[in-house]
Amino acid sequence: MDTDFLLVDGHSMIFAWPQLRALHQRDQEAGRDRLIRQLTDYQDGAGIKVVLVFDGAGRRTEETTVPGGIQVFYASASMTADDLIERLVASYSERARLLVATDDRQEQQTVISLGGDFITATEMWGRLEDARRLLDQQVKATQRRPARKGR
């Protein structure tokens, strides 16, 4: 299924992936940053727009986008990442294909009822690994080509 947007429940991914969970336990910001880098690489390779959502503590929802990177939302203290994801799916599912990466079963069912689809953290990890392997193959193929001489 082609997807226009991939919405990722950040903490669901971090706690499901042992490497990220261990890093996050030592340094929360480093865990989030590594997930952001991995998803940015995935967006670049897969050609899909990625939106990462975390629970937040601020007075209002905040959004950041690094040029060339993914959109990252931090939900306000009055809502959860799940709430924000549900709002996004409800708002955009009629105009775009939405895929939500989460291990929260209740969230998965809500996403389906709102017109989106979901994948689990394990499936998302597999997609990241496949994208990484493909990129490695492309880099190796480029390195094997002889350099072009000037005219």
N, C-alpha and C positions, 0 to 999 in steps of 0.2 A: 504494500500500500504506500503510495506516495504521500508524503506529509509536508505541509507547508511550515509547521512549527512543531518543535519538540519542547515541551514544558517539563522541566526537571525539578523534582522535589529534592532540594540539596541535601538535607539531613538524612533523608531516606537512602540516598546513594552513599553518603559518607559512612553511615552506620552499617550498611550492607557489605561494603568492600573492606576487607581486613586491612589492606595497606593504608587506605584513607582514614579508617577508624583509628588505627594506631597513631598516625600522624596528628590527627585531630585531638586525640587525648593528650598529646604532648604540647601541641600548639594549635588552637582552634583556627586562627587566621591562616596558618600554613596549610591546614587541611582544606579550608575553603579555597585558598589560592590554587592549590594543586588541582582541585576539581574544576575550577574555572579554566585553567590552562588546558586540561584534558578535553573539556567540552568545546573550547575555542578551536582546538585542533580538529575535533570532530566536525564542527560546523564548517570549517574551511574545506575539509576533505569531502564531506557528504553533501554539501550545498544546501543544507537545511538551516533555517533560522532557529537558534537555540535560546531559550529563555530559562534561566536558572532562578529558583525561588527558595529563599530561606526564611525561617521564622525570624522576627526582628524584635527590637525592644524600644524603638523610637515612637514618637508621638504620631507619626504618619508613615505611610508606606514610602520607601525610597527606592529609586531606580538609578542604576549606574550602567553606563556602556563605555567600555574602552574602545577607542577607534579601531575598527577591524575585529572587535571582539564580540562576545555575546552580551545579551541584556541580563543584568542581575538585579533582582528585586529582593528587598528585605521588607517583609510584612510589618505593619505597625504592631505595637504591643497589644492592641485591641483585636487583632485577628491572627490566625495561623497561616503558615505557608499553604496549607490545604485550602483554607478559605479563599486565599488570593488566586490559587490555581483554579478553583471552581468558578470564581468570577470571570477569569480570563476565558475559560472554556465556554461558559454560558454566553459571554459577549461575542466570541469570535467563531464558534463552531459552525455557524451557518455560512460564514464567508471564507473559511480556511479549514484545511484538514489539520487536526490537532492530535498529537500523540503525547501522552503524559507518562513520564518515567517515575514510578513510585512502587514501593512494596506495601503500601497501606491498602489493605483489601477494601475497606469502606470507601476510600478515595477512588479506587479503581472502579467500583460500581457506580459512584456518583458521576465520574467522568463519562462513563458509557451512557448513563441516563441523560447527560447534557449534550450528547452528540459527539464526544471525542472517543479516543481509543487509548489504550495503555500498554506499556511494557513494564516488566519487572526490572529490578536493579541488576539481576543476573543477565537478563537479555540486553540491558543497556551496556553492561561491562563487555559482553560479547561483541556488540557493535563497535565499541571503542577499540577493542583489540583487533577486530577485522580492519577497521580504518587505519590503525597504526601499521599493520602488516602491509596493507596496500601502499601506504605512503613509503614505507621502507623499500618495497619492491620498485616503486617509481624512482626513488632516489638512486638506487643501485643501477637501474637501467640507464638513467641519465649519466651516471658516472662512467659507465662502460662505453658510451658513445665517444668516438674520436672528436677532438676539438676542431672546430672549423677554422680554416686559415683565412686571413684577411684577403680582400680582393686586390 
